[in-house]
Amino acid sequence: MARFNTQLVHGEPVNDNDTRAVNPPIYKSSTFAFESVDAMPRWDYARSGNPTREYLERQIAQLEHSTRGFAFASGLAAIHAVLSIFQPGDRIVAGDNVYGGSYSQLNEHFNRWGLEVTSADTRVLEDVERAVAGDPKRGIQPAKAVYFETVTNPLLKVNDVHAIAEIAHRYGTIVIVDNTFVTPYLQNPLDLGADIVLHSATKYLAGHSDVIAGLVVVKDEQIGQRVYFAQNRLGGVLAPVECDSVRKGIQTLALRLERQQENAADVAKYLLAHPLVKKVYYPGLTDGEDLAAKGLRGAGGVLSFEVVDGIDPVDVLDNLRLFRLAVSLGAVESLAELPCRMAHFELPREERLRVGITDELIRLAIGIEDVADLKEDLGQAFEKASEKHSDKWNDAITEDALA
């Protein structure tokens, strides 16, 4: 059996043609002809299935050790399809620090359709069990699912998939893991007990900021049939050209992520020693054994930090020249953003502050550039932010003297 890096390059053949082409074809066809009225063709209508999409779906299933994979038009489309398999009245336990779009779907969309959402700190296993178990004596039945991120966004808190899955399965609860920050290169949640794994393939899997895509894999066929029903009936499928873009991105995942992790660790150490930085959030700064104990083979390429009091994070971000001021992550170029105004603007401010997403928090998605250039760019941005702070301080002193 081919090993992981070989699987990244070659995937699993769909056996759709005999041209011996090195790369699988892109089938831009909305419909496929029947051989006869009584025939049951493998593909009939592209919403239901397409050879190019099937290649990608087989590939992510292979990489995540899954029985079946599904490709969607975006990460949020993938989340929507997964959450739509539940019924009105079902209760979902969600991690208290999830992507803003996930928070919005759970608390502003699916709650209108009768899903109940319970928030829990998924790093605290006692809180997880309390939330999952409910209170049958008070009419609160065990949760139908627990939803969380392997590494949270944007505070990079590491969850223990195996421990959470053990708790959830005692109550018959499905475990849904968003593995976007980690990818199958660094963890396989299904092997640790998860039932469904989600990816915003826009990020590390595609890796070049040129496609929007979402992927889902499942542990067993029964859940797979429910996800496929949602995919086919809701119709948020990934188009063939975009499927091929994700496929090509996956081929270099290991090479890119290794460089991104190496750069991220170096940048994190630089920030940790910088006088204008109050706190750094990066799992790679902790003991590697702690990550391994939670099933991780690395820390990824995203980190966050808070500036010291008096420094405006906007002044830092607006003065970056190499880092692009943009949402998203996982691409070859480095990106920087202010979560409170960008990726997590959907969360009410009191909710953001409750989970630790302060107004001073900056998130960096580290790319594959020369790390010395990245540190120099941060250094000059800090310097300009400091100068602006000094100017404001001097102006304030002058105003006080004239008052």
Salt bridges, closest charged atoms under 4 A:
GLU54 OE2 - ARG42 NH2 2.75
GLU54 OE2 - ARG58 NH2 3.15
GLU57 OE2 - ARG53 NE 3.22
GLU64 OE2 - HIS199 NE2 2.69
ASP121 OD1 - ARG123 NE 3.81
ASP127 OD1 - ARG130 NH1 2.83
GLU129 OE1 - ARG170 NH2 3.15
ASP135 OD2 - ARG138 NH1 3.78
GLU166 OE2 - HIS162 NE2 3.42
ASP191 OD2 - HIS65 ND1 2.60
ASP195 OD2 - HIS169 NE2 2.88
GLU221 OE2 - ARG68 NH1 3.00
ASP244 OD1 - ARG247 NE 2.88
ASP244 OD2 - LYS248 NZ 3.94
ASP266 OD1 - LYS375 NZ 3.12
GLU306 OE1 - LYS278 NZ 3.98
ASP309 OD1 - LYS278 NZ 3.29
ASP315 OD1 - LYS388 NZ 3.26
ASP315 OD2 - LYS392 NZ 3.76
GLU337 OE2 - ARG363 NE 3.22
GLU351 OE2 - ARG354 NH2 2.88
ASP359 OD2 - ARG349 NH2 2.56
ASP359 OD1 - ARG352 NH1 3.34
